[in-house]
Amino acid sequence: MSKTLLIALYVAFGQGVPLPPLGTATVAPPVRPSSPEVLPDPREANKADRPLGTPPTLGQLPPAGSTIGIEVTAAPLKLEQVLASVDAYFPRIRAAEQERLIATGAQMTAQGAFDLNLRSQEFGQDGTYDSQRYSFFVDQQTAFNGASFFAGYRLGTGAYPVYYGDRKTAEGGEFRAGALFPLLRNRELDRFRATAQKADIDRQIAEPNIQRQRIDAARAASRAYWTWVLAGQRYLIARDVLELARRRDEQLSRRVAAGNLAPIEREDNRRSIVDREARVVAALRLFQQAGFALSLYHRDAVGNPIVPTLSLLPMLTIPVGAPDAIQRKKDLQTALTARPEVQRLSLARDKVNVDIRLAENQALPGMNVGIAGLQDVGFGKRSPSSTSKLDRQSVEVSLLFDVPLQRREARGRMISARAELLRIAAEEQLARDQISLELQDAANALDRAYELLRRGRDNRLQSDYMAEAERRLFDIGKSDQFRVNLRELTAAEARLLEIEAAAEFYRSLADYEAARGVDTTQK
């Protein structure tokens, strides 16, 4: 076949000129093209009289929501179902949520410093000073300005030396109550309250940590889902291309038998069948791998992984497009406040500020005022002298003062806490820079994927057109099986590139949502 004749045929096809007759050989109709909107159905008219049609219109995408790919079922597995499964059953989220209970337990432990304490003692002594002493007291440290309170009862009977006369009580015992109030150190903040406040902040920090796990899981699930969809569509395309070669083999066998085609052409087609069968096997393996990866996120009602089958495979849809510049600016501002990393660092700063306040307070001198009252109770028969000595009441007031002269503990805590603040500030700056870059990168990926989708559609339409043209040239004896096979593989590759672009757009969209700090399992 001369180069001039090929050029003339392509020009004729492009201008809609009918193809020349094929002769007397009985030939099966060519395979229906994958772009019926560009090429007419080959079964609508006799091939000898039917025009190829005009070249496809390029540079346009169908409306958003239009489907691309090969349809398998009317009820496919949807991304929303996978994300709902992640929300309900994904183990990593369940594990992360235990941090909330762990932090709640630690907070309760810290609050135990303010528990009401019960103390009881019993002493017995024989010999010269045969005596017994019993005591029963409750005391409690409070968060109210560091004050602590106590109240109780004691009973001391028997003989006591004169220097232990205060151990003896009236026959009914003695009731005692009192309080201790710090005036400087431990008034605004003490170790007990600081520990409780930091435990409360740790409980709040658990929420951003859980949110981080949820966002990461949703992003990974979304990417696994679209990778599975892409792998399934790749397998279907490979299977369709194989079916083209198999149907052509029947056509070629009749032409070889009729004597209008060299046997080598059929042998070349049989070679292409073997090659395409290998491609189908490889594509099936990739699809199965993608299904296994998706099953980590797609689970049944008891949380067991479900490996999705080909019967659940969806088509892809044309996306609306990437966010514009105004929306991206808004999304960045949202991400800088909503991302879990920023929230966690902000809470970490609050926690360090508690340490700074405690260190400043511990540098103050200790000055505590104590007040206590007691009342002896007498009942039964008592000697007059006993009653006058032990049926007593009194009020005690004390002032306690202490100060560490070097105050190295407080100063050391202050140095460490202020250095920790600087470290957190540096981490926060890095986190904000990373958030901005991640959002820009994800938005750029969306732009490029959408642009590639447009180019991919053009490539697919043009490749389908050229593959059909090559098949018709072959039917009239102006081409060979090698060129037909090459055109068909190119058309299949173009179909795959179009679907890959759509899948990449949705994977990039999952990255963009994660960069914004959005938990898509809650949508």
Secondary structure, DSSP 4 states (H G I P E B T S, - for coil): --HHHHHHHHHHHHTTPPPPP--S---PPPPPPS-TTTS--TTSS-TTT----PPPP-S--PPTT-EES----SS---HHHHHHHHHHH-HHHHHHHHHHHHHHHHHHHHHGGGSEEEEEEEEEE-STT-EEEEEEEEEEE-SSTT-EEEEEEEEEEE---GGGGGG---TT-EEEEEEEEESSTTTS--HHHHHHHHHHHHHHHHHHHHHHHHHHHHHHHHHHHHHHHHHHHHHHHHHHHHHHHHHHHHHHHHHHHHTSS-HHHHHHHHHHHHHHHHHHHHHHHHHHHHHHHHHTT-B-TTS-B----GGGPPPEE-------HHHHHHHHHHHHHHSHHHHHHHHHHHHHHHHHHHHHHHTSPEEEEEEEEEEE---SS--HHHHHHHS-EEEEEEEEEE--SS-HHHHHHHHHHHHHHHHHHHHHHHHHHHHHHHHHHHHHHHHHHHHHHHHHHHHHHHHHHHHHHHHHHHHTTSS-HHHHHHHHHHHHHHHHHHHHHHHHHHHHHHHHHHHHT--GGG-
